[in-house]
Amino acid sequence: IDAQRRAKEILREAQETFKVITETIPQGIWRTNPDGSADYFSQRFGELVGYRVDELLQWGWSEIIHPEDKPRVLEEWQ
């Protein structure tokens, strides 16, 4: 039980560190799942592209791809 508790604490600390780093640097950061659906965007990313973070999650990010490039990008992603 102590090992599980410690592992959870280490994971929580790593998640907190990730968020602090990604929310304080001036670059936009995003992360996707293996299937291409996005599960994280930094606030800065949203500011850079002019969308709210909640609009970009899952496959919402595909809406910011130029229409001429979208079919190719999504096909390559898949």
N, C-alpha and C positions, 0 to 999 in steps of 0.2 A: 504494500500500500504506500509506503514511503517513497519507493521508486516511481510509482505512478504519479504521486503528488508532485514529486520533483520534476518529472518529465512534463507535466502540465504547466508547471511554473516556468520552465525553460521555454516551452512553446509560447506561452503568453508574453514573456519578455521579448522573444524574437519577433512576434507580431507587433508589439509596441514599438520596437526599434525600427522595423520596416516602415511602419506608418509615420513615425517621426521623420525619418530620412526622406521618404517620398513626398511628404507634405511640406518640407522646408526647402528643398532644392528648387531652383528656378525652372527646371525642365519638367515637361509633362511625362508622367509615368503611367503605364497601363499594364495589365496582366490578363492573360487569357487561360482558359482551360484547354486541354488537348483537342477538344472539338472545335475550338475557335471562338466559343462564346466568352465574352469578357466578364471577369468577376471583380475587377478593381480598376479604377481610374483615380489619379490624384486630382485634387481640386484645380491645380495648375493646368493639367491637361484640358479640363473642361473650359477653363478661361482661354486657353490658346486656340481652341477650335470653336468656341462660342456656343457650347452646349452644356446643359447641366449634367453632372455625373450620372444621375439616375436615368437620363435619356440614352446614355451610351452603353449601359450594362447589357449583358447577354449579347444579342446581335445588333443592338442599336448603333454600335460603332460603325457598322457598314454604311450607315446613312451619310457619313462624312466623306466617303470615297467619291471622287469625281464620277459622274454617271457613265462616262465613256470607259473608265477603268474598272468599274464595279464588277461586271460579269467575270472578267479575267482574274481580278483579285480574289473574289469569292471562290472561283473554281480552283485556283492555285491553293487557297487556304484549305479547302476540303481535301 
